Amino acid sequence: MENTTIKQDSGSILIKAVSYICIAIFALFCLFPFALMISSSFMNEQEIVREGYKLLPKAFSFKAYEMLFNNSTQLVNAYQVTIFITVVGTVLGLFMMSMAGFVLNRKDFKYRNFFSFLIYFTTLFSGGLIPTYILMVKHLHMKDSLFAMILPGVVGAWSIFLMRNFMKAIPDSLYESATIDGAGDFRIYWRIFIPLAVPSLATIGLFSALGFWNEWYNGMLYIDSPTKYPLQYFLQRMVNQTNLGALINSGAVINTADLPTQSIKMATAVLATGPIILLYPFVQRYFVTGLTIGAVKG
């Protein structure tokens, strides 16, 4: 059998070349802010004030990172707190949201439409800051507790509906066969649903982990102890404290022009986004698959 090759006309080749060029340009636009962020974190303050942010600084300076790592113990502790709330919050959220999606998809659940409406209602209206604060502090007694940064972000309506839509793609005969074999609801959920839902779970887990990793607002509201500050809130406080008055109060002597008030902002961004950027390539294939599968049915 002879090998056959499909010849492409000049129009198809041109369209493909233009597409590759457009994608390459778009990728460069996406990468440019990160490259500028990293390079600017190594610039000295005088050069930033005089010439602005640049991809290639004239001289590299580590003063911004030195100021951050002068509080290395607190920085490591903030990383530990953020890793804890990210891992615990993501795992707890995946369990609760996947369980909710599993239940809301069950046709034998009489009130599934009612509870689906209640969940959807939360996407339109919220209780507001004051009722939430009173609930967390007065009734749940979570002032200065790490769980005050975990519980508010554990469950998301969008993630629940994504799991429910994914469940609709699983044939009912699979559940009927498992029921005939004597499997209970939780066994069906754990043995059948969870293994099939890995792409959607990875997608939801990524969004949930990003939310917990970037958590700072609830830390500002509920956390008083410096040892419980999450990474983002700790870095924000470091940036705010980078001024001459704070240094004078601490007895330090420094030239105002040498104070890295701008480069330290970029350095904090590098420390905050670095771990997530390194993690994303490992879950990228699940990310696209999960969004595609979860959006098949409404």
N, C-alpha and C positions, 0 to 999 in steps of 0.2 A: 504494500500500500504506500503510495507516494505521499511524502509530506507536502502539505499545502500551507502557504503563508497568505495571510490576509493583508493586502496592500491598502494603506491608508492614503486618501487623497490629501492634497496640500491644505484644503480647508480644515480637515480634522486635525492635522498636525499643528496648524496655526492656533486652533481653538485650545488644544491641549497645552501648547507652549504658553499661551496667554494665561490659561488657568494656573499653571505652575508658577508663573511670575507673580500673579495676583496673590496666590497663597503665600509665596515667599515674602512678599512685601508686607502682607498682613501679619505673618509670623514675626517679622522684624519689628513692626509696630508694637506687638505684644511683648517682645523681649526687651525693647528699649527702656521702658521704665525700670525694670529690674536691674539692667546693666547700669543705668544712671544712678540708681539707689546705692548699689554696691560701690561704685567708683566714688560717689560723693561722700560716702561714709569715711573714706580715707583722705579727704581733702582737708587742708587746714582752713581755719576760719577766715584768715586774711584773704586767701584766694577766692573763697566763696563770696565774700562781701565785694571784692573788687571785680571779679569776672563771672560770678554766678556758677551754677552747677555745670560740670563738664564730665564727659566720658573719660577723658585722659587728663588727669591732674598733673600739674608740673612737678609737684613733690608730694609724696605720700606721707600722711600723718596718722598716727595711731592714738591721738589724744582722746578722741571720742570713745574708743573702745577701752582705753585706760581708765577713763572716768566711770564707765559702766562696770568694769571689772574691779574697780576699787571696792565696790560692794559685792564682791564675788559670792560671799556667803548668802547674802540676801537674794542675789540673782539666781543661784542654784536652788535656793528654797522656793523662789517664785516659779521656777521651771517645774519643780516637784509638785507644787500645788496645782499648776495648770495641767500637768500630765495626769494627776489623780482625777481631777474633775472631768477631764476629757475622756479618760478610759471608763470611769464609773458611769458618767452620764451617757456616753455612747452605748455601752453594753446594756444599761438599764433601759435606755430609750428604744433600742432595737427590739428588745424583748417585749416591751409594752406596746409599741406601735405595730409590730408584726402580729402580736396576739389580737390587737384590735382589728387589724385588717382581716385576719382569719375569721373572727367572729362576725364582722359586718358582711362578709361574703356568704355566710351560711344561709341558705334558703329556708332552713327550718327555724331560723331565729326570727321570732314574730315581730320584734320591735327594731329590726335593723334599720329601717327607713327613718324611724323617729330619732334614733341615736346618731345616724348619719347626718340628719339635719342639725342636731345640737352641735356636732363637731364642726360642720360647715359654718354654723352661726358664729363660731369663735373667730373665723377668718374675716368677718365683717365688723364685729364689735369686740371690744375688750373691756375689762373692768376698770382699767386706768391705774395710775401709779399709786394713789393714796389707798384704795381698797386692797391692792396687792401688798403694799407695805404693811398695812394693818394685819392682814392675814398671815404674812410671813413672820412678823415680829411678835404680835400680841397673841395670836391663836396657835401658831405652829412653833413659837419660841425658837426661831432659827437665827436670831441676831448673832453675828460673829460665828456662824457655822458654815462649813464648806458646802453643806447641802443646800444652803440658801442660793448658791450659784449653780447647783445641779438641777433641782426640782423644776424651776421655771422653764427650763429648756429641754426637759426630757421628752415631752410629747409634742408633736407638730401635726396639725390637721392635714397639710399637704402630704406628709409622709404616710399618714394613715390611709389616705385615699390612693396613694401610689401602691401601697401593699394590697389594698382591696382590689384595685384594677388588675394587678398581677395575678391575684387569686382567680379572677374570672377566666384567665387563660388556661387554668388547670381543669381537665375534664371532670365532670361530676362522677363519672364511672369509677374514677380512681378512689374517691372517698367512699363510694358505695361498696367497692370491693374490700377496702380496708375495714369497713364497718361489719361486713359479712364475716370477715376473718376474726372478728372479736376485738378490734382495736377501738380504744376510747378516743374521745375528742382530743385530749392532750397528746396521746400517742400519735394520732394522725397529724396533729400540728407539728410535733417534734421530729417524727420519723419521715414524713412525706413532704410537708410544706416547707420546712426550714431548708432541707437540702436543695429543693428546687428553686428556692427564693434567694440563693446566694447573690446573683447579680443585683437584684433590687435592694437586698440588705446592704451590699457594698455601697450602692449609690446613696441610700439614706444615711448609712454610717459615715460616709465622707462629709455630707452636708452637716450632720449632727456634730461630728468631731470638729469641723471648722468653726461652728457656732460656739462650742465650749472653749476651743483654743483661743478664740478672739474675745472671750468674756472679760469684760472690765466694768460694765455698768452696774451689774448686781454686786460685784465686789466693792464698788464705791458706796453703794447703798447700805449693804448689810455687814461688811467686814470692817472691824476696828483694829484687830491685831495685825501688826506688820508681818508676822510670820505666816499669816494666812492670805497675804495679797497674791492674786493671780499674776501671771507674767505681764499681761497687757497693762493692768493697773499699776504694777510696780514700775514698768518702763515709762508710763505716762507721768508718774510722780518724779521719776528721775529727770525727765525732760523739763518739767516745771521747776525743778530745783536747780537747774543749770542756769543760774544767774549770779551776778556779782554779789548781791546781798546775802545769798546763802553761803557763799564762800567766805565773805567777811565775818559772818556770824560764827563760822567754824574756825576762824583764825588763820585761814589760808591767804596767801598773797599771790596774785596772778595778774598778768596784763589783760585788760579787757579784750584786746584784739586777739589774744590767744585762746580765749574762752570758746570752746567748740559748741556754741548754741545751735548752729545749723547742722553741722555734720553729725552731732549726737542724735538728731532726729532720724537721720538716715541709718545710723548704726543700730538704733532701737528697732527700726523697721526690718533690718537684716536679721537681727536676733529673733524677732517675732515671726517672720515669714519663712525663715530658712528651713526649719523642720518640716513644715507643711509642703514646701516645694520639693523637698527630697522624698517625701512620702507619696506624693501624687502619682508618679510614674508606675508605682506598684499596683495602684487600684484603678488606673485609667481604663483598662479594658472592661472592668466591671461597670464603670461609671456610664459609658455609652450604652452598653447592653441593658443595664437596669432601667435607664430612662426610656429606651425604645420599647422594652417589653411592658413596662408599667403604663405606657400611654396607648396601648393597643385598643383597649376598651374603656369606655367612659362609664 
